[in-house]
Amino acid sequence: MDFLRRLFGGGQPRGDDAIHLYVKCNRCGAPVHVRVDPRNDLSIEYGDGEQPSGYRLIKEIMDSRCFRLMRAEIDYDGAKREISRQIEGGTFISKDEFERLVAEGAHERRTT
């Protein structure tokens, strides 16, 4: 049975090694959560040789309120640790602020 469990993915669940981004649209203030898979979504950056010098994430993000496109660029070192980040059309926010904004939006929809 252990063989079948390993074959079909049963057993202990793996930890979520995703990168979670939380942003807020500069136009309408809508909060957005983006899940990034570091194994598939990061582009390898090469230095002078053939060895990777780091990674780059370019993510276009759209909120569900005004549908404005935001563009996030994040650079990582060779160990996939964040070096720098920038965003156009939005602002990076914390997970706590994201959850607060979502809760406020849900409360406003219930009271109107």
Rosetta constraint file for C-alpha pairs under 8 A:
AtomPair CA 1 CA 5 HARMONIC 6.20 0.50
AtomPair CA 2 CA 6 HARMONIC 6.16 0.50
AtomPair CA 3 CA 7 HARMONIC 6.04 0.50
AtomPair CA 4 CA 8 HARMONIC 6.05 0.50
AtomPair CA 4 CA 10 HARMONIC 7.98 0.50
AtomPair CA 5 CA 9 HARMONIC 5.89 0.50
AtomPair CA 5 CA 10 HARMONIC 4.48 0.50
AtomPair CA 5 CA 11 HARMONIC 6.24 0.50
AtomPair CA 6 CA 10 HARMONIC 5.81 0.50
AtomPair CA 6 CA 11 HARMONIC 6.93 0.50
AtomPair CA 17 CA 37 HARMONIC 7.50 0.50
AtomPair CA 17 CA 38 HARMONIC 7.63 0.50
AtomPair CA 18 CA 35 HARMONIC 6.36 0.50
AtomPair CA 18 CA 36 HARMONIC 5.53 0.50
AtomPair CA 18 CA 37 HARMONIC 4.93 0.50
AtomPair CA 18 CA 38 HARMONIC 6.20 0.50
AtomPair CA 19 CA 35 HARMONIC 5.91 0.50
AtomPair CA 19 CA 36 HARMONIC 4.93 0.50
AtomPair CA 19 CA 37 HARMONIC 6.44 0.50
AtomPair CA 19 CA 38 HARMONIC 6.76 0.50
AtomPair CA 20 CA 33 HARMONIC 7.01 0.50
AtomPair CA 20 CA 34 HARMONIC 5.78 0.50
AtomPair CA 20 CA 35 HARMONIC 4.74 0.50
AtomPair CA 20 CA 36 HARMONIC 6.16 0.50
AtomPair CA 21 CA 33 HARMONIC 5.80 0.50
AtomPair CA 21 CA 34 HARMONIC 5.06 0.50
AtomPair CA 21 CA 35 HARMONIC 6.44 0.50
AtomPair CA 21 CA 36 HARMONIC 7.63 0.50
AtomPair CA 21 CA 92 HARMONIC 7.55 0.50
AtomPair CA 22 CA 31 HARMONIC 7.17 0.50
AtomPair CA 22 CA 32 HARMONIC 5.78 0.50
AtomPair CA 22 CA 33 HARMONIC 4.72 0.50
AtomPair CA 22 CA 34 HARMONIC 6.41 0.50
AtomPair CA 22 CA 92 HARMONIC 5.92 0.50
AtomPair CA 22 CA 93 HARMONIC 5.40 0.50
AtomPair CA 22 CA 94 HARMONIC 6.21 0.50
AtomPair CA 22 CA 95 HARMONIC 6.23 0.50
AtomPair CA 22 CA 98 HARMONIC 6.41 0.50
AtomPair CA 23 CA 31 HARMONIC 5.80 0.50
AtomPair CA 23 CA 32 HARMONIC 5.29 0.50
AtomPair CA 23 CA 33 HARMONIC 6.62 0.50
AtomPair CA 23 CA 90 HARMONIC 6.41 0.50
AtomPair CA 23 CA 91 HARMONIC 5.41 0.50
AtomPair CA 23 CA 92 HARMONIC 4.39 0.50
AtomPair CA 23 CA 93 HARMONIC 5.26 0.50
AtomPair CA 23 CA 98 HARMONIC 7.60 0.50
AtomPair CA 24 CA 29 HARMONIC 5.50 0.50
AtomPair CA 24 CA 30 HARMONIC 5.48 0.50
AtomPair CA 24 CA 31 HARMONIC 4.42 0.50
AtomPair CA 24 CA 32 HARMONIC 6.11 0.50
AtomPair CA 24 CA 90 HARMONIC 5.42 0.50
AtomPair CA 24 CA 91 HARMONIC 5.22 0.50
AtomPair CA 24 CA 92 HARMONIC 6.44 0.50
AtomPair CA 24 CA 93 HARMONIC 6.65 0.50
AtomPair CA 24 CA 98 HARMONIC 7.96 0.50
AtomPair CA 25 CA 29 HARMONIC 4.74 0.50
AtomPair CA 25 CA 30 HARMONIC 5.35 0.50
AtomPair CA 25 CA 31 HARMONIC 6.59 0.50
AtomPair CA 25 CA 32 HARMONIC 7.87 0.50
AtomPair CA 25 CA 63 HARMONIC 6.97 0.50
AtomPair CA 25 CA 68 HARMONIC 7.57 0.50
AtomPair CA 25 CA 70 HARMONIC 7.39 0.50
AtomPair CA 25 CA 89 HARMONIC 6.37 0.50
AtomPair CA 25 CA 90 HARMONIC 4.39 0.50
AtomPair CA 25 CA 91 HARMONIC 6.58 0.50
AtomPair CA 26 CA 89 HARMONIC 5.61 0.50
AtomPair CA 26 CA 90 HARMONIC 4.65 0.50
AtomPair CA 26 CA 91 HARMONIC 6.69 0.50
AtomPair CA 27 CA 66 HARMONIC 7.70 0.50
AtomPair CA 27 CA 68 HARMONIC 7.64 0.50
AtomPair CA 27 CA 89 HARMONIC 7.50 0.50
AtomPair CA 27 CA 90 HARMONIC 7.83 0.50
AtomPair CA 28 CA 65 HARMONIC 7.10 0.50
AtomPair CA 28 CA 66 HARMONIC 6.43 0.50
AtomPair CA 30 CA 63 HARMONIC 6.39 0.50
AtomPair CA 30 CA 64 HARMONIC 7.48 0.50
AtomPair CA 30 CA 65 HARMONIC 6.44 0.50
AtomPair CA 30 CA 101 HARMONIC 7.89 0.50
AtomPair CA 31 CA 63 HARMONIC 7.28 0.50
AtomPair CA 31 CA 98 HARMONIC 5.91 0.50
AtomPair CA 31 CA 101 HARMONIC 6.53 0.50
AtomPair CA 31 CA 102 HARMONIC 6.84 0.50
AtomPair CA 32 CA 62 HARMONIC 7.96 0.50
AtomPair CA 32 CA 63 HARMONIC 6.10 0.50
AtomPair CA 32 CA 98 HARMONIC 7.45 0.50
AtomPair CA 33 CA 98 HARMONIC 7.70 0.50
AtomPair CA 34 CA 61 HARMONIC 7.82 0.50
AtomPair CA 36 CA 41 HARMONIC 6.36 0.50
AtomPair CA 37 CA 41 HARMONIC 5.54 0.50
AtomPair CA 37 CA 42 HARMONIC 7.77 0.50
AtomPair CA 38 CA 42 HARMONIC 5.58 0.50
AtomPair CA 41 CA 57 HARMONIC 6.68 0.50
AtomPair CA 42 CA 55 HARMONIC 5.93 0.50
AtomPair CA 42 CA 56 HARMONIC 5.53 0.50
AtomPair CA 42 CA 57 HARMONIC 4.96 0.50
AtomPair CA 42 CA 58 HARMONIC 7.89 0.50
AtomPair CA 43 CA 55 HARMONIC 5.41 0.50
AtomPair CA 43 CA 56 HARMONIC 5.15 0.50
AtomPair CA 43 CA 57 HARMONIC 6.28 0.50
AtomPair CA 44 CA 52 HARMONIC 6.27 0.50
AtomPair CA 44 CA 53 HARMONIC 7.76 0.50
AtomPair CA 44 CA 54 HARMONIC 6.16 0.50
AtomPair CA 44 CA 55 HARMONIC 4.57 0.50
AtomPair CA 44 CA 56 HARMONIC 6.51 0.50
AtomPair CA 45 CA 52 HARMONIC 5.72 0.50
AtomPair CA 45 CA 53 HARMONIC 5.72 0.50
AtomPair CA 45 CA 54 HARMONIC 5.14 0.50
AtomPair CA 45 CA 55 HARMONIC 5.18 0.50
AtomPair CA 45 CA 56 HARMONIC 6.74 0.50
AtomPair CA 46 CA 50 HARMONIC 6.50 0.50
AtomPair CA 46 CA 51 HARMONIC 6.23 0.50
AtomPair CA 46 CA 52 HARMONIC 4.53 0.50
AtomPair CA 46 CA 53 HARMONIC 5.07 0.50
AtomPair CA 46 CA 54 HARMONIC 6.93 0.50
AtomPair CA 47 CA 51 HARMONIC 6.92 0.50
AtomPair CA 47 CA 52 HARMONIC 6.47 0.50
AtomPair CA 47 CA 53 HARMONIC 5.24 0.50
AtomPair CA 52 CA 78 HARMONIC 6.68 0.50
AtomPair CA 53 CA 77 HARMONIC 6.71 0.50
AtomPair CA 53 CA 78 HARMONIC 5.55 0.50
AtomPair CA 54 CA 75 HARMONIC 7.43 0.50
AtomPair CA 54 CA 76 HARMONIC 5.54 0.50
AtomPair CA 54 CA 77 HARMONIC 4.27 0.50
AtomPair CA 54 CA 78 HARMONIC 4.21 0.50
AtomPair CA 54 CA 79 HARMONIC 7.52 0.50
AtomPair CA 54 CA 80 HARMONIC 7.12 0.50
AtomPair CA 55 CA 75 HARMONIC 5.97 0.50
AtomPair CA 55 CA 76 HARMONIC 4.94 0.50
AtomPair CA 55 CA 77 HARMONIC 6.22 0.50
AtomPair CA 55 CA 78 HARMONIC 6.71 0.50
AtomPair CA 55 CA 80 HARMONIC 6.76 0.50
AtomPair CA 56 CA 73 HARMONIC 7.14 0.50
AtomPair CA 56 CA 74 HARMONIC 5.79 0.50
AtomPair CA 56 CA 75 HARMONIC 4.60 0.50
AtomPair CA 56 CA 76 HARMONIC 6.03 0.50
AtomPair CA 57 CA 72 HARMONIC 7.69 0.50
AtomPair CA 57 CA 73 HARMONIC 5.57 0.50
AtomPair CA 57 CA 74 HARMONIC 5.12 0.50
AtomPair CA 57 CA 75 HARMONIC 6.45 0.50
AtomPair CA 58 CA 71 HARMONIC 7.12 0.50
AtomPair CA 58 CA 72 HARMONIC 5.75 0.50
AtomPair CA 58 CA 73 HARMONIC 4.61 0.50
AtomPair CA 58 CA 74 HARMONIC 6.70 0.50
AtomPair CA 59 CA 71 HARMONIC 5.80 0.50
AtomPair CA 59 CA 72 HARMONIC 5.19 0.50
AtomPair CA 59 CA 73 HARMONIC 6.54 0.50
AtomPair CA 60 CA 69 HARMONIC 6.53 0.50
AtomPair CA 60 CA 70 HARMONIC 5.64 0.50
AtomPair CA 60 CA 71 HARMONIC 4.50 0.50
AtomPair CA 60 CA 72 HARMONIC 6.32 0.50
AtomPair CA 61 CA 69 HARMONIC 5.68 0.50
AtomPair CA 61 CA 70 HARMONIC 4.98 0.50
AtomPair CA 61 CA 71 HARMONIC 6.15 0.50
AtomPair CA 61 CA 72 HARMONIC 7.56 0.50
AtomPair CA 62 CA 67 HARMONIC 5.48 0.50
AtomPair CA 62 CA 68 HARMONIC 5.72 0.50
AtomPair CA 62 CA 69 HARMONIC 4.72 0.50
AtomPair CA 62 CA 70 HARMONIC 6.12 0.50
AtomPair CA 63 CA 67 HARMONIC 5.15 0.50
AtomPair CA 63 CA 68 HARMONIC 6.45 0.50
AtomPair CA 63 CA 69 HARMONIC 7.38 0.50
AtomPair CA 68 CA 89 HARMONIC 7.73 0.50
AtomPair CA 69 CA 89 HARMONIC 7.08 0.50
AtomPair CA 70 CA 87 HARMONIC 6.98 0.50
AtomPair CA 70 CA 88 HARMONIC 5.59 0.50
AtomPair CA 70 CA 89 HARMONIC 4.83 0.50
AtomPair CA 70 CA 90 HARMONIC 5.92 0.50
AtomPair CA 71 CA 87 HARMONIC 5.53 0.50
AtomPair CA 71 CA 88 HARMONIC 5.23 0.50
AtomPair CA 71 CA 89 HARMONIC 6.93 0.50
AtomPair CA 71 CA 90 HARMONIC 7.93 0.50
AtomPair CA 72 CA 85 HARMONIC 7.35 0.50
AtomPair CA 72 CA 86 HARMONIC 5.86 0.50
AtomPair CA 72 CA 87 HARMONIC 4.26 0.50
AtomPair CA 72 CA 88 HARMONIC 6.53 0.50
AtomPair CA 73 CA 85 HARMONIC 5.75 0.50
AtomPair CA 73 CA 86 HARMONIC 5.46 0.50
AtomPair CA 73 CA 87 HARMONIC 6.26 0.50
AtomPair CA 74 CA 82 HARMONIC 7.11 0.50
AtomPair CA 74 CA 83 HARMONIC 7.52 0.50
AtomPair CA 74 CA 84 HARMONIC 5.71 0.50
AtomPair CA 74 CA 85 HARMONIC 4.27 0.50
AtomPair CA 74 CA 86 HARMONIC 6.50 0.50
AtomPair CA 75 CA 82 HARMONIC 5.99 0.50
AtomPair CA 75 CA 83 HARMONIC 5.45 0.50
AtomPair CA 75 CA 84 HARMONIC 5.28 0.50
AtomPair CA 75 CA 85 HARMONIC 6.39 0.50
AtomPair CA 76 CA 80 HARMONIC 4.99 0.50
AtomPair CA 76 CA 81 HARMONIC 5.12 0.50
AtomPair CA 76 CA 82 HARMONIC 4.36 0.50
AtomPair CA 76 CA 83 HARMONIC 5.12 0.50
AtomPair CA 76 CA 84 HARMONIC 7.22 0.50
AtomPair CA 77 CA 81 HARMONIC 5.47 0.50
AtomPair CA 77 CA 82 HARMONIC 6.58 0.50
AtomPair CA 77 CA 83 HARMONIC 6.44 0.50
AtomPair CA 87 CA 91 HARMONIC 6.52 0.50
AtomPair CA 87 CA 92 HARMONIC 7.39 0.50
AtomPair CA 93 CA 97 HARMONIC 6.23 0.50
AtomPair CA 93 CA 98 HARMONIC 6.62 0.50
AtomPair CA 94 CA 98 HARMONIC 6.20 0.50
AtomPair CA 95 CA 99 HARMONIC 6.19 0.50
AtomPair CA 96 CA 100 HARMONIC 6.19 0.50
AtomPair CA 97 CA 101 HARMONIC 6.11 0.50
AtomPair CA 98 CA 102 HARMONIC 6.17 0.50
AtomPair CA 99 CA 103 HARMONIC 6.11 0.50
AtomPair CA 100 CA 104 HARMONIC 6.14 0.50
AtomPair CA 101 CA 105 HARMONIC 6.11 0.50
AtomPair CA 102 CA 106 HARMONIC 6.21 0.50
AtomPair CA 103 CA 107 HARMONIC 6.14 0.50
AtomPair CA 104 CA 108 HARMONIC 6.15 0.50
AtomPair CA 105 CA 109 HARMONIC 6.28 0.50
AtomPair CA 106 CA 110 HARMONIC 6.38 0.50
AtomPair CA 107 CA 111 HARMONIC 6.34 0.50
AtomPair CA 108 CA 112 HARMONIC 6.26 0.50
